[in-house]
Amino acid sequence: MKNIFLAMFIASISLVSCKKEELNPNPTVPIAPVIVNYTTLGTDTTANNEIVTLYSLTSEIKTGYNKTFITVKDLSGIAITNATVVFEPLMDMGMMQHASPVENPIYNSDIEKYEGVVIYTMSSLSGVWTLGVNVNGSSVSFGITVLESPTQVVRSFTGTDGEIYIITLVPPSTWNVGMNELEIMINKKTSMMSFPADNDFTAVLTPEMVSMAHGSPNNISPVLVGNGHYKGTVNLTMTGDWRLHLELSKAGVIINTDAYLDILF
């Protein structure tokens, strides 16, 4: 008799357990991988027999901030993941040449590519752009056609201190009506070939919708987050043409009263 009651008790516990599992399912939902379609811009081989392939996120390269990727392989096709890689952009205007700001590539194991940034300060209408890629001291060069962005997303200005600076909008994946993260880069021109990041600015943001002649509330001016990057928040209250007025100061002294950038969405 005891065995019968014990069997009934175990069966009842199993039934309750099954019902609980049915009422409280906790399935693991797989996360779909993000698929990025990279555009191949060219492939070349260095004097050290490293095969370098250049990629971008789009087939159209425009003025401003451009994420740029490369792979490095040996002659057998094996990936080299510990190379020292340097971007060397060059604009040849005939009578003069100059470079532009970059963030040199670092290997990203998630995408199996070196990832960096090139800022093209003008379109190819002004001359010929090439992008040198130096791998472990040996360079290859790729011709780049740069189109003009539809709005002012990069600009240079001379500050009241007599120095020349480049300010660039770091584009988000998309702009939305409402609050948006705003990120800019500021680089200082120290020579025709050198544009290091500048971490010494204080910015005051004043957005303006140009066609409607109004601003927006609750904006947060960009502050330094490192390596010449400044982040804040901009409130875009409607779609249209927005001008981001930026008053820039160093050590409490205004360097530029209106280093504006434009967006359109």
Secondary structure, 3 states (H helix, E strand, C coil): CHHHHHHHHHHHHHHHHHHHHHHCCCCCCCCCCCCCCCEEEEEEECCCCCEEEEEECCCCEECEEEEEEEEEECCCCCECCCCCEEEEEEEECCCCEECCCEEEEEEECCCCEEEEEEEECCCHHHCEEEEEEEECCEEEEEEECEECCCCCCEEEEECCCCCEEEEEECCCCCCCCEEEEEEEEEEEECECCECCECCCEEEEEEEEECCCCECCCCCEEEEEEECCEEEEEEEECCCCEEEEEEEEEECCEEEECCCCEEEEC
